[in-house]
Amino acid sequence: MAAAPFHLAWFLQGSSIQAWGAPWTGNISEEWMRPDLFLDLARQMERAGFDYILIEDSIYVGQNWKNSRDIFLKNGMSIPRQEPSIVAAMMAAATTRLGIVPTLSTFAYHPYLTARIVGTLDQVSLGRGGWNMVTGSSDLSAQNFGMDKLPDHDERYLMAEEYVQICKRLWGSWEPGAIVADRKSGVLIDPEKVHTIDYVGKYYSSRGPLNSGPLPQGQPVIAQAGGSVSGKKFAAKYADTVVAAPRGVEAMKKYREDVRAERAAIGLDPDGCKILFLLQPIVTQSKAEAAERVADRKASAEADIDKRLARMGWSTNIDFSGCDLDAPVGEFTTNGHQSSLQQFLKNSEGKTLREAIVAYSTGGICVDVVGTPDSCASQMAEIMEEVGGDGFLIEQPDVSRRTIASITDGLVPELQQRGLTRKAYAHTQLRDNLLEF
Ligand SMILES: Cc1cc2nc3c(=O)[nH]c(=O)nc-3n(C[C@H](O)[C@H](O)[C@H](O)COP(=O)(O)O)c2cc1C
């Protein structure tokens, strides 16, 4: 029996100078203000039949290493980075089938504004708009918006419930057929078909209707990445696609089963939500080159322990700079990305902090896929068969036209020839493509 096809999406770590100092990045440090590299990337993704590109975001400059911004600024770590909805609109204009999914953090945009931005993206892309719903993780970002700190982790998800309810209702505030555009009577919009939502919540309220009009998809696609218990519950209820980073095939399988079981428990079709697993494949021309790249990856992690720990601190709100690198990893808690910290700690048992961060940054994220296109395609097929679906969220830590081509022109044709990923889009809208298989 032929293996079931799976989905591919791309994880773009913000619109920024992604790979400062990495080879084959051209003149990115001079040209970064115009997102040409990312527009090329979007076109490449579309050529390779990807479902969507997710533009990750955070809204602060890191200061989680020696309580200083230096390491982040000197090394261009997640800085500079631009407003994702603007880059998303440019990507929409550069493509015709690819889904475009910018991240908008709930603490930073009022739900009316998010509904309007994502709604407009859905309109200008003719039904390819999505929203990566994140609740934020850093008090530094909260301080950019006049707050001392972010609300507690679980409260953020309670707030997000109200937030998403408002967005969904605003998107639904235009009934189908509301735009009549009757030239004879001179009526553009039927007032009977446009409604206020009059939502009054504990955290957010909104009157409506959405003033930007009806959307091609009705409801744009929601992506979500919460890995904690409350995160998964939230995703099961609201997400059309979950992007996840559990480590190892067993954890991936369990993650997917948890979300699917949760959906079934609340009366939703488990197949209505596609769970994509983060992967950083190393695709090379030969086995020897693969071995060399793996050795380089380890050497670079060992040489860059500070940067790696600063990056970990950036998403978990922890400053690891005072810790002994050669002692076992201690106990930590966070109000930031809980599941990221837990995964790190779980995989750190029996390791020093130095060993743990090297292992964490060299594991290919969910699983390590390394080799020639043929070999990588086989590894991915096996993983998907064990996990049960639904696909991969591909990332390259050193984004360049060359690394992108290793995926779109090396790996993907191998997957396509095995019938594992699509060769052509069956639909024009993002949700339809997600639900195709
Ligand atoms: C693939 C992936 C993409 C993510 N993208 C973002 C992002 O763009 N911005 C952000 O603030 N958090 C992002 N996160 C973090 C999640 O929103 C969430 O905070 C994290 O997975 C921890 O989940 P938890 O809070 O339920 O433990 C991402 C996580 C994953 C796994």
The ligand as an ORCA input file, in Angstrom:
! r2SCAN-3c Opt
* xyz 0 1
  C       7.132     25.803     15.906
  C       6.885     26.843     16.945
  C       6.717     28.170     16.572
  C       6.532     29.175     17.508
  N       6.439     30.470     17.116
  C       6.362     31.457     18.055
  C       6.376     32.827     17.697
  O       6.479     33.174     16.535
  N       6.319     33.760     18.675
  C       6.208     33.424     20.001
  O       6.134     34.312     20.848
  N       6.173     32.123     20.365
  C       6.272     31.149     19.434
  N       6.283     29.833     19.813
  C       6.073     29.526     21.203
  C       4.644     29.072     21.443
  O       3.717     30.075     21.120
  C       4.461     28.636     22.888
  O       4.634     29.725     23.757
  C       5.472     27.582     23.198
  O       5.353     26.518     22.280
  C       5.297     27.043     24.578
  O       4.003     26.570     24.737
  P       3.377     26.626     26.123
  O       3.382     28.071     26.532
  O       1.971     26.057     25.967
  O       4.267     25.808     26.982
  C       6.470     28.835     18.876
  C       6.617     27.492     19.254
  C       6.833     26.504     18.320
  C       6.998     25.088     18.756
*
